[in-house]
Amino acid sequence: MLRGFFKGVKDLIYPNFCLACKNKINPAKQEDLICAQCWQKLEKNLPPFCASCGRRLDKLSITKNICSSCLKSKFYFDRAFSPCAYTGTIKKLIHEFKYSGKDYLGEPLGRLMNEFIQDYRLPIGYLDFIIPVPLHKSRLREREFNQARLLSEKVAKEFNKKVLPDVLVRNRPTKTQTGLDFEERRKNVEKSFTVNDPGLIKGANLLLIDDVLTTGATSSEAAKVLKDSGAGVIFVMTLAS
């Protein structure tokens, strides 16, 4: 609440700037938070997609339908999707979203996910619930909001789905995954999730939402725990990968 109050005061005193490039936004477009030029600079994930992680396949991988990285990895989710490659403008925006308290970025970033689902006709109707990847309570106190939950709510509203924000719980803090390889990331998040009330998800097909998929270790561990608790198909969606 205080963050929203101070944002309102700031907006009265200072002109609005694009949260990616910091250039001033046309007053008629201030509600967008991001200028048109930066939207155009987003590096989109385009088909053909890897049938596992959802990244664009290179020429050598097209016939296999799976990228070289995923051939070496075992994931517990069934498939992942991301509208953007994790570079440039989207990387800056996600950083502002997560680490600078700009929870209001959930609106335009959630719109990116919704447009991707619509453009590629992802089987959202096949899924029963949306589950955000949780933060540990200490991290949640620090940030004051869970970015994955905000994104989940935007997708749920658009497609009339129910979010289950408290089913998946992060039961211990983990160190940052930055700089770790896949095996180190896997060990870092191993047994870091538990499920409350498994009966809610028994037999259910789920959309697991987070902000970024890098090696896939976090999403895979979360999917493992959900499947061990009786969940069916699990798709993962992130803003970028």
N, C-alpha and C positions, 0 to 999 in steps of 0.2 A: 504493500500500500504506500509506504514512504517513497519507494523507488518511483512509483507512478506519479506521486505528488511533485517530486523534484524534477522529473522529466517534464511535467507540465510547466513548471516555473521556468525551466531552462528554455523551453520552446517559445516562451513569451519574450525572453531576453535576447536569444541568439537566433539567427536565421537557420533554417533547416539545411543540412548538408547530406549528400549521399553517403551512406554508411560504408560504402566500398572505396570510392575514390576521394571522398571528402570535398568534392566540388559542390557548389550551391545548386539546389534543386529548384526548378521552375515552381513558383508558388502554387500554380494550378495542379502540380503533381506531387506536392509535399506528402500526401498521405501514402505514397508508394515507398518512401524511405530510401529507395535505390533509383538512381537515374537510369534513363533509357539506354544510355551508352554502356553502362555496366551490365544491364540485363543482357544486352547483345553480346557481351564479351564472355558470358558464361560458357564454359566448355561442356557441351552436352554429351552424355553417353548415347551413342547411336547404334542401331543394329548393324550387323548381327551381334547379338548379346551372348556372352558365355552362359551356358545353361546352369551354371552353379553360382558364380559371384555376380553375374549381370553386367560385367564390364564389356566394352566393345572388344570383339575378337580381332586379333591381327590375322593377316593373310595365311600364316602358317597353321593357325588353329581352327580356321573355318570348317574344314572337313571333319574335325574331331568334335565340333560343337561345344568345346570346353577349352578354356585357356590353359597355358602351360603351368601356371601357378596352382590352379585348382586340381590339376592332374596329380600333384604331389601332396595334396591336403585332403583330409577327411572332415567334412562338415556335417553337423547334425540337422541343420536346416535343409529344406528341400530346394529352395532357390532364393536368390537375393536379387534386388533391383535397386538402381540408383539413377536419378535423372541427370546427375552431373559427375564429371571427373573431379577428383579432389585436388584442384589446383587453381591458381589465379583468384578471380573474383569470389567464387563460392567459398574458397578456403578462408578468405578474409571475412566474409559474412558469417560463416560458422564460428570463427574465432570471436567476432563481436557478439554473437548470439550467446555463446557459452560463457565467455570469460569477462565480458564487459557489462553484464547485467541487462542487456538489451532484449528482454523477453518479448517485446513488441515485434521483433523480427520473426516471431513464429507465424505471423499472418502471411507475409509474402513468401517465406520459405515453405510453409505448408502448402501454399498455392502451387509451388513447383512440383511437389509430390502429387497433388491432385491432377494437375495437367498431364503429368507423365502417365498416371494410371488411366486417364481417359484416352490419351493419344495412342497408347499401345494396348488398350483394351485388356488390361490385366484382370484376372478373374477375381475381383474384389467381392462379387456376389457369392462366390464359393466359400468365403471365409466367414467364420462365426463371430470372432472377437478380435479386437486390436489390443495388443499389449506393449506398452512402452518399456524399453530397457531401463531398469531403475538405477538411481544413484544410491550409494550408501548414505545413511542418515547424516554422517559428518560432512560429506560433500554437499548434500542438499542444504544443510544449514549455511554452508559457505556461499553457495550460489543463490539460494532462496527459491529456486525453481528447477525443475527437471526439464531440460530442453526436449527430450524424447516424448515426455508426456504432452507438452504443448503441441508438438507436431502430430501426435496421435489424435488429439482432440480436433485438429483441423481436418484430418482425413476422415475421422469418424463423422463429423458434422456433414461433410460433403456427400458421403456415401451411406448415411443413415446406419452406422455401425455402433456397437457398444464398446467403449474402452473399459478394460479391466486393469486399473492402475495399481491395484494392491495385491494381485495374485502372485506376481514375480517379485521377489525381495532380494536385494543384495545384502548378504548377511555379514560381510566383513569388508573393510576398506582395502583397496588394491592400489599399488603404485601406478603412476602414469605409464601408459603403454608406449609412449613416444620413445623411439630409439630401440625398441625390442623387436627381435625377429619372431616368426610365427610360434616356434616352440617356447620361447620365453614368454610370449603373450599368453599362450595356452596355459602354461604353468601358473602365471600370475593370476588368471581368473578362475582357475580350476576350483571347484566347490565353493565359489563365491556367491552362488545363487541358491535360493530355496523357493518352494512354492507353497503359498497359503491356500487352503481349501482346494485340493486337487479335483474335487468333484465338479467344480465350476468349469473345468476345461477338459474333462474326460471325454474323449471322442471328438472334441472340437477342433476345427481347422483355424489356425491363428495367423495374424499378421503381426510380426514383431517389428517395432519401429525404433530406430536410433538415428543419430545425426550423421555418423561416418562409418563406413566399412573399410578397414584397411586390410589386415590379414584375414579378418573374419573370425578371429579367435573368441572375442566376446560374444558375438551373436551366436556362434556355434555352441558355446558353453550354456548360454541361456536356453537355446533350443533343446539341448540335451536334457536339461532339467525338466523342461516342460513336457518333452516326450516321455521321459521316465515317469512323469505324473499322469500320463494317459492321453496327452494331446495327439491329434492326428497330423495332418499336413501343416508345416510351418513355413511361411514365406517371410523373408526379411526385406524391409525397405528402409533405405537411408537416403539422406540428401545427396551424398557423394560417396564415391568409392575410387 
